[in-house]
Amino acid sequence: MDRNSSPVEGQEHPDHRVEFRLTPGDIQAVRFGISPGHELVHAVRALLRPAQHPLHWGWLREAHDRMPDGAFGLLADLVGADGYLPDFLTTAPRWDLTPEAELAALRDAEVLGMRVDLSKMVLRSTGARQASLRRMQAHPERARELIAEAWERVWDAVLAPIWPQLERILRADIAVRSRAITTEGIGRMASGIHSAVSWRDDAVRVSLRRHSEDVDCRGSGLVLVPSVMGTTGCMVLTEPPAQPTLFYPAQGVTAGWARDNVDTASALAALMGEARAEILRAAHVARTTSQVAADAGIAVSTASHHLGVLRASGLVTSTREGNRMLHLRSPLGEAVVGAAL
């Protein structure tokens, strides 16, 4: 059974749905994550069908000129323009997942899982694309090496330059929805994710085009993953050993989302001053006061003062770990940085 179902486009079969059934314990385990790999495969699909992604046209114009043709062609054969996605291309989404970790997991992908995924893709393709997939299927170890190289080249060319903007939108979406859970409850939050998503009794229901399934989330919970590139609808992961996962379009994706990173820095600097803006922009990973000072090129005492102001404003949280104090953007800080886009 496909682990990734088709996005909602036209609702060809409106009765098709996946229901993630949650026990009270699972509800406590509902969590958010991000997936750089999911963004990359949908970036490939956007480049294959630009007319279907008007919100990405600003990014598409520049990305098209930077495209490494050979690497892109290999990934395009692998993911196609629509429908099922090979699961081995991405690892389990989590809050702190980086592009580097995603690529490392791809380089170590299990050959058996690759064979299964490639077999599914062969059945869903024809012509030259099918022939390309059959070659991958025949030599999976070599294919894994070539796919990882293509993944890295396409990432560096088309997503790495705008990853800071993209990541801020993802984290701002998570921050806003996390706050909604505390103020409105998880049911209201889940129902507001997308028109195809609703909360029904003890289940999160997702309307899909080609797939129906009841998923018992007992013991695993549910991972919610926003996406900037995947704007056409929702997708799901349902088959073990993957954790039950729902991918949904992130809020805040406008036609200008990919504008120059300098514009964002300037907007934040005008709001809170250049030094504090730089500290907040870099606070998506936990750092000590000394690390903050070194990264910003300021004295430790000055960094401590700025962190104190940001903490008092609710934009940064500080947590003691042994003899170290680690500083990280709060949900409000994520929302403020995301709003600067």
Secondary structure as GFF3:
##gff-version 3
##sequence-region A 1 341
A	DSSP	beta_strand	17	21	.	.	.	ID=ss1
A	DSSP	alpha_helix	24	28	.	.	.	ID=ss2
A	DSSP	beta_strand	31	32	.	.	.	ID=ss3
A	DSSP	alpha_helix	36	48	.	.	.	ID=ss4
A	DSSP	three_ten_helix	50	52	.	.	.	ID=ss5
A	DSSP	three_ten_helix	54	56	.	.	.	ID=ss6
A	DSSP	alpha_helix	57	66	.	.	.	ID=ss7
A	DSSP	alpha_helix	69	79	.	.	.	ID=ss8
A	DSSP	three_ten_helix	87	89	.	.	.	ID=ss9
A	DSSP	alpha_helix	99	107	.	.	.	ID=ss10
A	DSSP	alpha_helix	111	123	.	.	.	ID=ss11
A	DSSP	alpha_helix	127	138	.	.	.	ID=ss12
A	DSSP	alpha_helix	140	154	.	.	.	ID=ss13
A	DSSP	pi_helix	155	159	.	.	.	ID=ss14
A	DSSP	three_ten_helix	160	162	.	.	.	ID=ss15
A	DSSP	alpha_helix	163	184	.	.	.	ID=ss16
A	DSSP	alpha_helix	186	191	.	.	.	ID=ss17
A	DSSP	beta_strand	197	200	.	.	.	ID=ss18
A	DSSP	beta_strand	203	207	.	.	.	ID=ss19
A	DSSP	beta_strand	213	216	.	.	.	ID=ss20
A	DSSP	beta_strand	223	227	.	.	.	ID=ss21
A	DSSP	beta_strand	235	237	.	.	.	ID=ss22
A	DSSP	beta_strand	245	249	.	.	.	ID=ss23
A	DSSP	alpha_helix	261	272	.	.	.	ID=ss24
A	DSSP	alpha_helix	274	281	.	.	.	ID=ss25
A	DSSP	beta_strand	287	288	.	.	.	ID=ss26
A	DSSP	alpha_helix	289	296	.	.	.	ID=ss27
A	DSSP	alpha_helix	300	312	.	.	.	ID=ss28
A	DSSP	beta_strand	316	321	.	.	.	ID=ss29
A	DSSP	beta_strand	324	329	.	.	.	ID=ss30
A	DSSP	alpha_helix	331	339	.	.	.	ID=ss31
###
